[in-house]
Amino acid sequence: MRARFPSARCLAAVVHLLGAAQHLGAVRRSGDAAEPRHRPAALDRPADRPIVDVQFLSHPFDVAALERSIELARTIAATKAMRPYVKREVAPGRALKGQELVDFVRNGATTYFHSSGACRMGKDDRAVVDAKLRVNGVHYLRIADSTIVPRIVSAPTMPACVLIGLRMVEILTGRRQRRADA
């Protein structure tokens, strides 16, 4: 059943974005019963497929930041300037506070499928991918998408992915890409 609203002029939505998430993703093999590891072991059994766990909202800061963003939206909506335009809060509802609000954040949040940082690139022991985009511990596998970015970019992810793809071309061909304005 479709939700009915009295008028399109009466409806507004505030989208809360978590741009600097603190949680770290992990990789494990499908055959492993152990905890996920940030640097996968070599996949020596063909049946063992890598499983990426982004561990969404596993860091307390991430939940607190989204909870604070809802409180900030409420504060803005309650200002004198907004009063003529705001009738009521539909979701999560003014009654939700404390643990109920935390539960709303955990149950209502989604990733929009931009899993940036799930297999982050770096030089430390927690990095999954090295500077040549190779997956540590897995032969002949490279990653060239937004999952290797240590922190999600504060802009659309597509341009960053294009640059990562161009870098992969340079790595695989051994040739630098020419700039369009050169």
N, C-alpha and C positions, 0 to 999 in steps of 0.2 A: 504494500500500500504506500502510495506517495504521500510525503508530508505536504500539508497544505498551509500556505502562509497567506494572510489577508491581502498583502500587496507587496510587490517587489520593493517599493519604497520603504517598507517597514523592516526590512531585513538587512542586517550587516553582520559580517563575521570578522573575527580577529584570528589570524593564524600565528601560532607561536613557533618560532624556529630556534633550534639549538645549533648555533653556528660553530661553537668551539667545544665540542664534546670531549669529555675527559676519559670516557671508557676506551679500552683497547680491545680490538678484535683478536681472535686466536684461530689457529689452524690445527686440526688433528686429522688422523687417518681414520677412515671408516672402520677399520679393524681394531682400533685402539679403544680400550675401555677406560683408559686413564684420562686425566684432566687434559683439556686442550693445551697445546703448547704454541708459543709464539714463533718458534723456529721449527718447522716440521722435519721429522726424520725422513731419510730417503725412502721413497715409496718402492720397496723392493718386491712387494706382492702386487701383481696387477689388479687384483680384486679390491685393494685398498685405495679408495678414492679420497682425495682431500676434502675435508668438510670445513667450511669457513663459518665461524660463529662470531658475528659482529658484537656480541655481548651488549646489545642495545640497552641503555639506561642502567647498566650495572654499576656505574660510579655514582655515589650519592650526590655529587655536585651537579650532574646532569639532571636528575630529578628535581633538585632544589632550584636550578635555573629555570626550568619550565614552570614550576610552581610559582616562582617569583614573577615570571612573565604574565601569568594569569592575574596575580595580585596587581601588577602594574596596569594591565588592561582595565581592571575594575576601577582603579584609582582615576585613570583618564576618563572612563565612562561616567564617573561620578562628579566630574568638574562642572562648574556652572555653564561653561561654554558648550558642553556636550548634552546637558540636561534636556534641551528641547528635542534632541534626536534619539535619546535612549529611553525605551519604555521599560525593558527588563532584561535581565541576563537569562538566556535560554539554557546554555550549557557552559560550564558545569552546574551553574546555579549558585546563588549567593550563600545558600545553606552549607555548601561543602567547604570545610576548613580542615586543617590538620591532616590526620591520616586518611580521611575520606578524599581530600583533595589530592594527596599523593597517590592514592589508589586510582583516582580518575586519570591522572597524568600517565601512570604506568599502563592502564588498560586502554586509554584513548589515543596514545601517541602512536605515530607511524613513521617510517623512515622515508617515505616517498621514493624508495628504491635507489637512493644515492648512497651507496655503501662506501663512501670515501673513508680511507684510513683503515679498512678491515685487514689489509695485507701491507702495512706501511713499509716504505723504503727507508733505509738507514744503515748505520754502521754498528749499532749496538746489538746486544744479544737478543733484544725483543723484536728486532726488524725481521720482516719476512722476506723482503726483496732487497737486493743489493743495487748499487748505482748503475749496473748494466741491465737492470730489470729482471735479473735471474732470481727464481725462487730458491732461497737458501735450503740446501739439502735435497733438492729435487733436480735431477739432471734433465736437460733439454726442455725446461719449462720456464717461460717468461710471462710477466704480466704487464700489460700496457693499457691501463684504464685508471679510473679515479680511486680504486681501492689502494693504490700504492702511495697516495698523497698522505703525509703524516697527519695533516689537519685539513678538514674540508675547506675549500676556498670560499671566500665570502662573496661569491659571484656565481653565475651559472657554471656548472661543472663541465659542460661541453667544450668550451674553448681550452680549458686545461687538459682535457682528454685528447684533443687534437694535437696539442703540443707534445704530450706524452707519446702519442702515436708517431709523430714525426721524429721524436728522439729514438724510438724503436727502429724506425727505418734507417736512421744514421748508424745505430749500433749493428744492425744486421747486414747492411750494405758496406759499411766502413766509409761512407761518403757523407760529407756535410750537406745539408739541404741549402739550396740557394735562396736568399731572401727575394721576395717578389719585387722589391723596390731597387734591387741591385742591378 
